Amino acid sequence: MTPRSPAVSRRTLAVAALANTGAVGLIGALNIHLLFFYTDVLGIAPYIMNTALMISQFWDVVNDPLAGHLTDITRSRWGRRRIYLRIGAVPLGVSCALLWWAPAALVEWKLFLWILLSYLLFDTFFTITLVALNSLVAALSTDYDERSTLAAWTSVGALVGYFLGAAGVPAVAHWWGDARAGFAGAGVALGVLATVGMLAAGFLLHDPPVHTPREKVDFKTLFLPLQNRPFRWVLAGASIARLAFTFMTAALPYFVVHWLKDPGGVPKTMGVVMGLVGLFIPFWRWVIGRWDKGRAYALGLAVTGAAMASLWFAPAGGGAVAWISLSVVGFGLASHWVAPSALLPDAIDWDEHHSGSRRDGIHFGLFGLLDKIARTLGVLLLGWGLAAVGYRGGTPSNEAMTGFRALFGPGMGLLLLIAAALMARYPLNRLEHHRLREAMRARAAAAPN
């Protein structure tokens, strides 16, 4: 059984935040800029890029839960998680650089193979290190509220990383003068940051010992977390919220350009929303500390959903209604950056209590897989929605904008309210978690040495 942990030090909090900064920096850069870099800078045909990414998605289905299972069953003098951070950090940085450093002599299908192989290599090391990091951070404390503090710090690190990946990559490319070399330089810098963060976590964070039987790789265990009732609630609520947030982020430029009539206002609008997310992360940490995590997350999702729905009433050209609604979106969205990371370790405690094994890895692996699926579906949903309402680019018709606004505002608002309703019924509150931890400690104390 996992022993009760001492208070988490500020150094530990800072290291966890640094590691998350590097990891989420990679996510921001890849999600926003990689496709543009390959198609518009390297001149690769979109179908070649799409083929490479589609093939890689099949590997994604397997590697997240598999990586989690491997970190659960590994036994080494460096612990279950730190060994993967130590040996995977440098290959992660190198493979990140390869994604942005395709040789100029490669064309067409040779370039396709470079993209495919480098992406598969990167995704493998990114998945194993990220799952190990999340599982390690989750095990740093068994205290209900201390876990919320950890989640808040790692969320701030993630927010900084997202800004570095989203805004830093094009800034470096523009400053460099040569787009190809600039993107490559930014990719190397992000790889170095991720490597430093993962190595810091691998050497400075404590990997608590667990006393569980040795296991072999068994594919039947990869989806055992689905038997965990609290985990199912977190998985469903957070995945629906992720789908809605991905749709909202991808659709925001259409709303700003075509409805708010501000072609250059996308960075400003995104900056306001994400700035408010960062500002209100401490507030939601405070709410969680005063209340239960599930209900606090439900409140944040409900507030965000209501604010999204209110954008339907924003007049063309913007105005106070639009900015007030978008500001409330940033306020509520901050809850999503804190709550899931704080909820998952508690749900894993429930599994440990019922199974006798501590399986952070497969829980985070399966959560990561569903998160990736939700991100992909969010982008696909936007494309399908634009096609359904008759959007053709250029200057959209009034009918197309009406349909788009219905999807963007009330549509996403409804999805978030559904997620809020799920999390409002989350079964593992503060009192139940305390009882569960006490039962685990009593059982551990009664067990023979």
Buried (B, 14 or more C-beta within 10 A) or exposed (E): BBEEBEEBEEEBBBBBBBBBBBBBBBBBBBBBBBBEBBBEBBEBEEEBBEBBBEEBEEBBEBBBBBBBBBBBBBEEEBBBBBBBBBBBBBBBBBBBBBBBBBEEEBEEEEBBEBBBBBBBBBBBBBBBBBBBBBBBBBBBBBBBBBBBBBBBBBBBBBBBBBBBBBBBBBEBBEEBEEBBBBBBBBBBBBBBBBBBBBBBBBEBBBBBEBEBEEBEEEEEBBEBBEEBBBBBBBBBBBBBBBBBBBBBBBBBBBBBBBBBEBEEBBEEBBEBBBBBBBEBBBBBBBBBBEBBBBBBBBBBBBBBBBBBBBBBEBEEEBEEBBBBBBBBBBBBBBBBBBBBBBBBBBBBBBBBBEEEBBBBBBBBBBBBBBBBBBBBBBBBBBEEBBEEBEBEEEEBEEEBBEBBBEBBBBBBBBBBBBBBBBBBEBEBBBEBBEEBBEEBBEEEEEEEE
